[in-house]
Amino acid sequence: MRRQLPCATGSVLLAAALALTAPAPAAHAADTVEATVPNGTFADPVAPDNGTQAGHAGWSPDGTGVVFGKGLAQHPQGYQAASLNWNGAPLTMRTRLWGVRKGSTVTLTWDDSPSTYRGCKPEQVKDGQTYNVALITDGPAPDPQVTTKGSDSVGTANWTAGRAFSFTATEDNPMVSFESAEPAGAMSCGPLITNVAARQTPAPVDKKVRKEQLPPPKAYRGNDPLEPGVAVDDCEGSPTTCTFTVDKGYSYQYYGQTRIVGEVYLNCTRNAITDDRKLEVTEPPYDSLTQYYALKGAPLLPSRSELAKSRPNVAGQVEAGFSVAGGNTAAVSTSNPLTWSRTTSKPMNPVIQPGEVSWIEVQPARERVAGSFTNSRNNYRLDAAFDVPATSLPDRYYQRTGPLTEVELKRCGADRPTADTPDNTAGPDKRLTPLDAPPAGLATRTVPLTP
């Protein structure tokens, strides 16, 4: 993996690198929202007020590095800070921006300062300290540098607020990094960063993705990719092992493709016919986890069943998260539960005119649910998608009629199987013969017949 500072056009690349010294532009777009940066103020772990503490939760590698306590960091808002040099070595800190989709435009912001480490030498902090900030991506990439303000006194901070770095995400949950560029002799005296935050303009929702071919699930342990099956097995361990959170920005209701249900009725008579029928319509579920196992050649059991039967604990976590996302924070009984499958029985009474063909079509109401499972105990995350019947959106039913085709007309005018079967007075061209008009000048009347 390489670092990259992507840009939209031409000379913007160099300008973006230089603009890191300027405050971040305010976001005015209505569709710009917060993106999650884990532990952006480095509050975890808590360091002694004027001391340090090893590690920085949510960042990789999590076993190295150090955070400065509030008093030692001297940030004007009282934040702790992370040092990009420690124990005699420069550090690289990486983290993912969770919930950011490929194609989204992201602006990362943070504050920086020269080191307040009392072991620094005056010449190390006088002219500021340098580091790289980048998007981790495949392929060759430029490596821009940022320089903090200088400090005239060892142990004294000089914070710059609102550094900014903008890019277009090249993958879901993109990874960004901060890497010290101080020379080897800097030892444990390196730049400080804190107040790391991000805003994004999300990529448009692709509503052309078919429910039978949902995006494959993605799993992580910390910031590192993980085989999705490992995370699925972990969540299935108990009903409460994982928590499912709905991504509202990429979840939506929609109407599926219409399809014929029940029989097609041909009226070969000369009278209108009412077709009393009872339709049964079944809407099955689809999900990226079941599809993932099928593509692996290890389909979930029972075969071709819904997730609620093959992985009931995982399904229960999705149901609870769906209820919470619907405004039911207690996840108790709700009028809009997630429904894995639905069978609807519906009486229909279509009227078919003479010489017409009639059928019923249904346009099913469905719900695409995108979200993530998390388990804080072992730092697992699993992104998945589900496509289920919508509960709060009604199906659409259509009665369709039309003229008989040539084949159907010939069938209606075919020879009688028995002498008692009426032939509808089919003419030589095998079409139904309409009733003749009454003779001119003669009154007509209708007389009801008694049984």
Secondary structure, DSSP 8 states (H G I E B T S, - for coil): -EEE---SSTTHHHHHHHGGGS-------TT-EEEB-TTTT--SS---TTSEEE--TTSBSTTS-EEE-HHHH--TT---EEESEETTEE-EEEEE-BT--TT-EEEEEEEEE----TT--HHHHTT--EEEEEEEESS-----EEE----SSTT----EEEEEEEEE-SSSS-EEEEEE---GGGTT---EEEEEEEEEE-----TT--GGG----EEEETTEEE-HHHHHHHHTTSTTSSEEEE-GGG-EEEE---EEEEEEEE--SSS-EE--EEEEEEE--EEHHHHHHHHHT---SSTT--HHHHSHHHHHHHHHHHHHHTT-TT--S-SS---S-EEEEEEE--EE-TTEEEEEEEE-EEEEEEEEEEETTTTEEEEEEEEEE-SSS--EEEEEEEE--HHHHHHHTS--SSTTS--TT--TT----------TT----------
